[in-house]
Amino acid sequence: MNKLLLLFIFLFSITLVSAVPPVTTMQQFTEGYNIQIPQDNVLKVNEPYSFKFHVFNITNGVPKTSGISCDFHLYDGTGIETFSGTNSLADDEGDYIFNLTKGNFSKVDNIYYFIRCNSSTLGGFSESI
């Protein structure tokens, strides 16, 4: 009986050791948009927040302030979308702004956002907690 148990443990450990690691490839684009978010990101419970970001052309680094449409999605800690909006116009300083109400921040939580900006030919995205 002990030999059978040792054989089972040995076979089980071989499958764990020889398991193939997951594929983790990062795509590096040579065209499209790079979205830069200021690193203040200090959000307070029950306070509104103006989420701002800049969009740059990956090829030449030139700020993209028109001719694109940016979508912003905010998710709570359980994955439920709490805000969704679109902005096609940057302000005078080149910021794309999404004004979020205090209802989006009613408790301390890990909040996830996703940004996607597209023109008719190029695109880019950013995401983070």
N, C-alpha and C positions, 0 to 999 in steps of 0.2 A: 504494500500500500504506500509506503514511504517513497519507493522508487517511482511509482506512478505519479505521485505528487511532485517529486523533483523533475520528472520528465515534463510534466505539464508546465511548471514554472519556467523551465529552460526554453521550451517551445514558445511560450508567451513572451519571454524577454527577447528572443530573436526577432519576433515580428515588430516589437517596439524599437529595437535598435536599427533594424533595416528599413524602417519606414522612410519614404521619400519626403524631404522637406517641402513645404509649400512654395509655390512659385511667387516671387515678389519682384516684379519688374516695374521700374519707374519709367514712364514715357517722358522723353525729352523732345519737345516740339521746337522746330526752327521758325515756325510761323504761328501767328495767333496773338492772343492778348495775355499779358501778365497782370494779375490783380494784386495790388499792394494795400494791405490794411494797416493803419496806424496801430502801434502796439500799446495804446493806453488801455483799452478794453477793461476799464474798471466800471463794472455795472453794480448798481446798488438796488437792494430790494425795494420794491414799490416806488421806483424812480424811472421816469422816461429816459430814453437813450437815443442819441442820434448816431446811427451806424454809418461811418463814412469810409470810402475807399477810393483809390486811384486806379486807372486802367492805362497800361502802356503797351505799345506795339512791341512784341518780342524781337522782331527783326532789327529795328533801329532805335528802340527805347523812347520813341516820341509819345508823349501823352495823348491818349485818345479821349477827347471831350465831347465828341458828337459823332453821329452816324452809327451808333451802336445802341443796343437795348440790353439793360442789365436786370436780371431777376435775382431777388433776394428771398431766401427761405430760412425761417427760424424754427427749430424743433426743441421741445422740452426734453427732460431727462428720460422720458419714456418713449421718445420717438414720435410724439404727436406734433404735427405742424401747428405752430401758434401764430405765425405771421407769414404772409406771402405778398410780395409787391414787385412792381416793375418801374424802372426809371430809365428814361432815354436822354436825359439832359444833365450834364455836369454843371456845378455852380461856377462862379468866376475864378475860384481857386483850383478847379479841376476835380472837385470831390463829387462823387455820386453819393447821395444821401438818402437814407431810409430812416424816418422818424418813427421809433417804436414807443408805444405807450407803456405806462407803468404796469399795466395788466400782464404784459409779457414777462415781467420779472417779479412775480408775487411771492416767490420763495427762493431760498438758496438752492441751486441746482446746477448740474452740468448742462449747459445750453449749447446746442450744435447749430452752426449756420452753414449754408451752402449758397455760393454766388456763381452765377453764370452770365457772361456777357458775350453777345454775338452781333456781328454785322451780317451782311448778306454773303460774305465769303470767308470770314475768320471768326474765331471764338476763343474763349478762355474760361477757366473756372478757378474757384478757391473754396476751401472748406476747412473748418476747424471747430474745436470745442471752445 
